[in-house]
Every structure is written in C-alpha cells, then in structure tokens.
Amino acid sequence: MDRKRAIVILALSYVALAVSPRCVAQSSEPATTPRTAPAEKVIIDTDIGDDIDDAFAVALALRSPELQILGITTTFGDTEMRAKLLDRLLGEVGRADIPVAAGVPTPPKTDFTQLKYAEGGRFAKASHPDAVTFLLDAIRKNPGEITLVAIGPLVNVGAAIDKDAETFRKLRRVVLMGGSIFRGYGDVDSMALRGPEPEWNIKNDIPSAQKLFAAGVPLFVMPLDSTQLKMDAVNRNSLFRLGTPLTDALTLLYHEWGQETPTLFDPMTIVYIVAPTLCPVQPMHIRVDEKGFTRPDPGPSNASNPPNSQVCLKSNADAFFHFLIPRLANQ
C-alpha cells in the first residue's frame, strides 16, 4: 500500500512539473502589475474651421491612447466643408480610418478662416453621412459606452434628442465646452470681473442647449470659467518647430486662422476625460435661460433641486499646458 501511494505521489509530481511552466508562461506579469483600462469610446462634435481651438482638441484626442475615436461629426455653418477639413487633417496624420459625418448646415455667422486647408486636401471624400444618424446608430451599437465630446454649437445634439431621446439617453456621458457660470469672456483673473454672459456654443442654439441640460444624460461642463487658456509664443514655438505630420497640420491651421494668441477653450474637454484632476468638477443645477445664460440655481442640491451637471469652475493654466504640449509633441 505504501509503495502504491509513493508511486501515485511521484506521478502527481511529474504532472505538476509538466504543467507549471505553461502556467507561468500564461501569467508572466507580476501579480502587482496594474491592468490597462480599455480605451474610452468617444465621438467628437465640432465646428472646426473658424477658431483654432477645435483643431487642437481633435489633435489632442488623436494623441491620447486612452481614447477610441469612433467618429467626428461637424456642426454649424458649412458642415460639409468642415468635414473636408477633417478629412485632410486625419489623412495627413494617418488616421483616415476615423469616420467623419456632416451635420445639417446652417447660415454662416463667422468667417471660415481655415477654408484653404479644407479645400486643398487630397484626402477629401465626395460626401459624408448624416451626423445625427451616425451618432444615434453608434449609440445603439454601444449603449452606455460612448462619451460625446461637444465642442461646437449644439445643433446636432438638439436634433438627436428630437429624433430619438431614448437612444440619446444611452450615452455614457456628454463632456461639453460651453456656458459661463461666474466668469465671462476676458475674466481670467479675480480683478474687475464683468461676470457671466451667453457663451458661443450655447447662444448659437439655445433650444438645443436647453434640451441637453434637461436630457437626463450625465453632463460634464467646461465653461468659460475654466477654459480661457492662452497659448503663448513659447508653447507655440516649441510645438510648431517639431515638424511632425500633426504639428505641421496645426501650424498651417494656426497661420490660416490669422491671429496671434489662441485661447484653447475646447481642448479642456479632452484633458478632462484623460486627466480629470486637471479640471475638478462639482455638482450643480444649471438652467439655460432664453438669452443663453447658463444660470446656476441657488440653494443646495436636493431631491427637489437635483444637480443636472458636473461643472469645472477653475483650472490651472500651467498644469494644462504641461500636459498638452508633450502630448501633442509625442508621436
């Protein structure tokens, strides 16, 4: 009996030796190595082509491995030409795989400053799918997983809510550059504040903004209070001299924009998604009035006055650019 038991033990030992190397090979990482989180699925809705900050926001998203860009939709004004601008930008940096969809055009209110870039791209597609249909179809395929990054007037957002509010509510969240809570344009320090005013993305489609704030989707707001981030000459020069396909595209778009010091409102939405500590948020109940003001309801949030958004009221410009510039420079 003892001899049989010894034979069995010896056989089991050989089995263990045969199996253990395979187990080690399958689990070579130390137990303490953190797991890599899956990339967050995003769709960017932009009025790229007028101001320059949209281009920097798209560029930052392209350089953020934390994000999976499912598509980019254009809104406001000449949406088809905006889509052609994106065709060229994405093609130049080797990301023509990202779908581009065009929203319903509206009467132009600003100069399309980067029109020559949009017209000169060999990557331009003959046509683009409808932005609202593209957005809703993507949400149906990925319920509860998509972050919508809204960095233009909310024409497509309002149209999507009107068309299928139930599907729109299946977004994971909306991260919005928009609104003016306590500070208006030019209120970048604590001296002589003029106070809030209707912000561009809100005031150019007030009904759609009202629908968004009432939609019941988790909403993260980057208003003028935290997004008036001036890109000085030192940061511009350090970036534009690198000569990568992305920085060359930004250099061309910057010079076509034709002004000197950009205010990078829109990139804060991307920064918040990938590094939220750079723009900490607080719960608020925001009401969009008939003039486009984003009014915080007074009093504490409670069951009768629940917060409808998380709002970033303050950011640090130095920390923002210390994050942004290396990201854009990285290939």
C-alpha positions as CSV (number, residue, x, y, z in Angstrom):
1,M,0.0,0.0,0.0
2,D,2.8,2.4,0.9
3,R,4.6,1.6,-2.3
4,K,1.5,2.3,-4.4
5,R,1.0,5.6,-2.5
6,A,4.6,6.6,-3.3
7,I,4.1,5.8,-7.0
8,V,0.9,8.0,-7.1
9,I,2.7,10.9,-5.3
10,L,5.7,10.6,-7.7
11,A,3.3,10.6,-10.7
12,L,1.5,13.7,-9.5
13,S,4.8,15.5,-9.0
14,Y,5.7,14.9,-12.6
15,V,2.3,16.2,-13.7
16,A,2.8,19.4,-11.7
17,L,6.3,19.9,-13.2
18,A,4.9,19.5,-16.7
19,V,2.0,21.9,-16.1
20,S,3.7,24.7,-14.1
21,P,5.9,26.1,-16.9
22,R,2.8,26.6,-19.0
23,C,1.0,28.3,-16.2
24,V,4.0,30.6,-15.7
25,A,4.1,31.4,-19.4
26,Q,0.4,32.3,-19.4
27,S,0.8,34.6,-16.4
28,S,4.2,36.1,-16.8
29,E,3.1,39.5,-15.4
30,P,3.7,40.1,-11.6
31,A,0.6,40.0,-9.6
32,T,1.0,43.7,-8.7
33,T,1.1,44.9,-12.4
34,P,-2.0,47.1,-13.0
35,R,-4.4,46.1,-15.7
36,T,-4.7,48.5,-18.6
37,A,-8.2,50.0,-18.8
38,P,-9.9,49.7,-22.1
39,A,-9.9,52.9,-24.2
40,E,-13.0,55.1,-23.7
41,K,-15.2,55.3,-26.8
42,V,-15.7,58.9,-27.9
43,I,-17.5,60.8,-30.7
44,I,-16.4,64.5,-31.2
45,D,-18.9,67.0,-32.4
46,T,-17.1,70.1,-33.6
47,D,-17.4,73.4,-35.6
48,I,-13.7,73.1,-36.6
49,G,-12.5,75.7,-39.2
50,D,-13.4,79.0,-37.6
51,D,-11.5,79.4,-34.4
52,I,-8.3,77.3,-33.9
53,D,-9.1,75.6,-30.6
54,D,-11.2,72.8,-32.2
55,A,-8.2,71.7,-34.2
56,F,-6.1,71.5,-31.0
57,A,-8.8,69.5,-29.3
58,V,-9.0,67.0,-32.2
59,A,-5.2,66.7,-32.3
60,L,-5.1,66.0,-28.5
61,A,-7.7,63.3,-28.9
62,L,-5.6,61.7,-31.7
63,R,-2.6,61.7,-29.3
64,S,-4.5,60.2,-26.4
65,P,-4.3,56.4,-26.3
66,E,-6.9,56.4,-23.6
67,L,-9.5,57.2,-26.2
68,Q,-11.0,55.2,-29.1
69,I,-12.4,57.8,-31.5
70,L,-15.5,56.2,-33.1
71,G,-16.1,59.2,-35.3
72,I,-16.1,63.0,-35.6
73,T,-19.2,65.0,-36.6
74,T,-19.4,68.5,-37.8
75,T,-21.9,71.1,-36.7
76,F,-22.9,74.7,-37.5
77,G,-22.3,76.7,-40.7
78,D,-20.8,74.9,-43.7
79,T,-20.7,71.4,-42.2
80,E,-19.6,69.7,-45.4
81,M,-16.6,71.9,-45.7
82,R,-15.7,71.3,-42.1
83,A,-15.9,67.6,-42.8
84,K,-13.5,68.1,-45.7
85,L,-11.1,69.9,-43.4
86,L,-11.2,66.9,-41.0
87,D,-10.7,64.5,-44.0
88,R,-7.4,66.3,-44.8
89,L,-6.3,66.5,-41.2
90,L,-7.0,62.9,-40.4
91,G,-5.4,61.8,-43.7
92,E,-2.3,63.8,-43.1
93,V,-1.7,62.1,-39.8
94,G,-2.5,58.6,-40.9
95,R,-6.0,58.3,-39.3
96,A,-8.2,58.3,-42.4
97,D,-9.9,55.3,-40.7
98,I,-11.9,57.6,-38.4
99,P,-15.3,58.2,-39.9
100,V,-16.4,61.9,-40.5
101,A,-20.1,62.8,-40.6
102,A,-21.6,66.2,-41.5
103,G,-24.4,67.9,-39.6
104,V,-27.2,69.9,-41.1
105,P,-25.7,73.2,-42.5
106,T,-26.9,76.5,-41.0
107,P,-26.4,80.1,-42.2
108,P,-22.8,81.1,-41.5
109,K,-22.2,83.6,-38.8
110,T,-18.4,83.7,-38.8
111,D,-15.5,83.5,-41.4
112,F,-14.3,80.0,-42.2
113,T,-10.7,81.0,-41.5
114,Q,-9.2,77.7,-42.4
115,L,-11.0,77.3,-45.8
116,K,-7.9,77.0,-47.9
117,Y,-6.7,74.0,-45.8
118,A,-10.1,72.4,-46.2
119,E,-10.2,72.9,-50.0
120,G,-6.6,71.7,-50.5
121,G,-6.8,68.2,-49.2
122,R,-6.3,65.2,-51.4
123,F,-8.0,63.1,-48.7
124,A,-11.4,64.8,-49.1
125,K,-14.3,62.5,-49.6
126,A,-17.0,63.2,-52.1
127,S,-19.8,63.2,-49.4
128,H,-20.3,62.4,-45.8
129,P,-23.0,60.6,-43.8
130,D,-25.6,62.5,-41.8
131,A,-24.2,63.4,-38.4
132,V,-27.4,62.8,-36.4
133,T,-28.0,59.4,-37.9
134,F,-24.3,58.5,-37.4
135,L,-24.4,59.5,-33.7
136,L,-27.7,57.6,-32.9
137,D,-26.6,54.5,-34.8
138,A,-23.3,54.5,-32.9
139,I,-25.1,54.8,-29.5
140,R,-27.4,51.8,-30.4
141,K,-24.4,49.7,-31.2
142,N,-22.6,50.8,-28.0
143,P,-25.3,51.5,-25.4
144,G,-23.9,53.1,-22.2
145,E,-20.3,53.2,-23.6
146,I,-19.9,56.4,-25.6
147,T,-18.8,59.8,-24.4
148,L,-20.0,62.6,-26.7
149,V,-17.5,65.5,-26.7
150,A,-19.5,68.6,-27.7
151,I,-17.2,71.5,-28.7
152,G,-19.5,73.4,-31.1
153,P,-23.0,74.9,-31.1
154,L,-25.4,72.1,-30.1
155,V,-27.3,71.8,-33.4
156,N,-26.6,68.1,-33.8
157,V,-27.3,67.4,-30.2
158,G,-30.7,69.0,-30.2
159,A,-31.6,67.2,-33.4
160,A,-30.6,63.9,-32.0
161,I,-32.7,64.4,-28.9
162,D,-35.7,65.4,-31.0
163,K,-35.2,62.4,-33.3
164,D,-34.7,59.7,-30.6
165,A,-34.4,60.9,-27.0
166,E,-34.4,57.4,-25.6
167,T,-31.4,56.4,-27.6
168,F,-29.6,59.7,-26.8
169,R,-30.0,58.9,-23.1
170,K,-28.0,55.8,-23.6
171,L,-24.8,57.8,-24.0
172,R,-22.3,57.2,-21.2
173,R,-22.0,60.9,-20.8
174,V,-21.6,64.3,-22.6
175,V,-18.5,66.4,-22.0
176,L,-19.3,69.9,-23.1
177,M,-17.3,73.0,-23.7
178,G,-19.9,75.6,-23.1
179,G,-21.5,78.1,-20.7
180,S,-20.5,80.9,-18.5
181,I,-21.2,80.4,-14.8
182,F,-19.5,83.2,-12.9
183,R,-17.0,84.4,-15.4
184,G,-17.4,85.8,-19.0
185,Y,-15.0,86.3,-21.9
186,G,-11.9,88.0,-20.6
187,D,-12.5,87.2,-17.0
188,V,-9.3,85.3,-16.4
189,D,-8.3,86.7,-13.0
190,S,-10.0,87.9,-9.9
191,M,-9.7,91.6,-10.8
192,A,-12.7,93.6,-12.2
193,L,-14.8,90.6,-13.3
194,R,-17.5,91.5,-15.8
195,G,-19.5,88.4,-14.8
196,P,-21.2,85.7,-16.9
197,E,-22.5,86.2,-20.4
198,P,-24.0,84.0,-23.1
199,E,-21.2,81.7,-24.4
200,W,-20.8,81.0,-28.1
201,N,-21.7,77.3,-28.2
202,I,-24.8,77.8,-26.0
203,K,-26.2,81.1,-27.5
204,N,-26.0,79.8,-31.1
205,D,-28.6,77.1,-30.4
206,I,-30.3,78.0,-27.2
207,P,-33.2,75.5,-27.6
208,S,-30.8,72.6,-28.2
209,A,-28.8,73.6,-25.1
210,Q,-32.0,73.6,-23.0
211,K,-32.8,70.2,-24.3
212,L,-29.3,68.9,-23.4
213,F,-29.4,70.2,-19.8
214,A,-32.8,68.5,-19.4
215,A,-32.0,65.3,-21.2
216,G,-31.0,63.3,-18.1
217,V,-27.6,62.3,-19.6
218,P,-24.6,62.6,-17.3
219,L,-23.2,66.0,-18.3
220,F,-19.7,67.4,-17.6
221,V,-19.4,71.1,-18.3
222,M,-16.2,73.0,-19.1
223,P,-17.4,76.7,-19.1
224,L,-15.6,79.9,-19.7
225,D,-14.7,79.9,-16.0
226,S,-12.1,77.2,-16.6
227,T,-11.2,77.2,-20.3
228,Q,-9.8,80.6,-21.2
229,L,-6.3,79.2,-21.6
230,K,-3.9,81.4,-23.6
231,M,-1.3,79.6,-25.7
232,D,1.8,81.9,-25.5
233,A,4.6,82.2,-28.0
234,V,6.9,79.9,-26.1
235,N,4.4,77.0,-26.2
236,R,3.5,77.7,-29.8
237,N,7.1,77.8,-31.0
238,S,8.1,74.6,-29.1
239,L,5.3,72.8,-30.8
240,F,5.4,74.2,-34.3
241,R,9.1,73.6,-34.8
242,L,8.8,69.8,-34.3
243,G,7.9,69.0,-37.9
244,T,5.6,66.0,-37.3
245,P,2.6,65.5,-39.5
246,L,0.3,66.5,-36.7
247,T,2.3,69.6,-35.6
248,D,2.7,70.7,-39.3
249,A,-1.1,70.5,-39.7
250,L,-1.6,72.6,-36.6
251,T,0.9,75.1,-37.8
252,L,-0.8,75.5,-41.1
253,L,-4.2,75.8,-39.5
254,Y,-2.9,78.3,-36.9
255,H,-1.4,80.6,-39.6
256,E,-4.6,80.4,-41.7
257,W,-6.6,81.4,-38.6
258,G,-4.6,84.6,-38.8
259,Q,-4.4,85.7,-35.2
260,E,-1.6,85.6,-32.7
261,T,-2.5,84.1,-29.3
262,P,-5.1,81.3,-29.4
263,T,-7.4,80.7,-26.4
264,L,-7.7,76.9,-26.2
265,F,-11.2,76.5,-24.8
266,D,-12.1,73.2,-26.5
267,P,-9.1,71.0,-25.6
268,M,-10.1,71.1,-21.9
269,T,-12.8,68.6,-22.7
270,I,-10.3,66.1,-23.9
271,V,-7.9,66.9,-21.0
272,Y,-10.8,66.4,-18.5
273,I,-11.5,62.9,-20.0
274,V,-8.0,61.6,-19.8
275,A,-6.7,63.6,-16.8
276,P,-9.8,64.7,-14.8
277,T,-7.8,66.0,-11.9
278,L,-6.7,68.9,-14.1
279,C,-10.2,70.3,-14.1
280,P,-12.0,69.1,-10.9
281,V,-15.8,69.3,-11.1
282,Q,-18.6,69.9,-8.7
283,P,-22.3,69.1,-8.9
284,M,-24.6,72.0,-9.9
285,H,-28.1,72.5,-11.3
286,I,-27.7,74.7,-14.4
287,R,-30.6,76.3,-16.2
288,V,-30.2,77.8,-19.7
289,D,-32.4,80.8,-20.0
290,E,-34.0,82.3,-23.1
291,K,-30.9,84.6,-23.7
292,G,-28.4,81.8,-23.5
293,F,-27.1,82.4,-20.0
294,T,-26.2,79.3,-18.0
295,R,-27.7,80.1,-14.7
296,P,-26.8,78.1,-11.6
297,D,-29.9,77.6,-9.5
298,P,-29.3,78.9,-6.0
299,G,-29.5,76.8,-2.9
300,P,-28.3,73.3,-2.1
301,S,-28.9,70.4,-4.3
302,N,-31.7,68.1,-3.0
303,A,-34.5,65.9,-4.2
304,S,-36.5,68.9,-5.5
305,N,-33.4,70.6,-7.0
306,P,-31.1,67.8,-8.2
307,P,-27.9,68.6,-10.0
308,N,-28.0,68.1,-13.7
309,S,-24.3,68.6,-14.4
310,Q,-20.8,68.4,-13.1
311,V,-19.1,71.7,-13.7
312,C,-15.4,72.7,-13.7
313,L,-15.1,76.2,-12.4
314,K,-11.4,76.5,-12.1
315,S,-8.3,75.2,-13.8
316,N,-4.5,75.8,-13.7
317,A,-3.1,77.1,-17.0
318,D,0.5,75.9,-16.2
319,A,-0.7,72.4,-15.4
320,F,-2.9,72.4,-18.6
321,F,0.0,73.3,-20.9
322,H,2.4,71.0,-19.2
323,F,0.0,68.2,-20.0
324,L,-1.0,69.4,-23.5
325,I,2.4,70.2,-25.2
326,P,4.1,66.9,-24.5
327,R,1.0,65.0,-25.7
328,L,0.9,66.9,-29.0
329,A,4.6,66.5,-29.4
330,N,4.6,62.8,-28.9
331,Q,4.5,60.6,-32.0
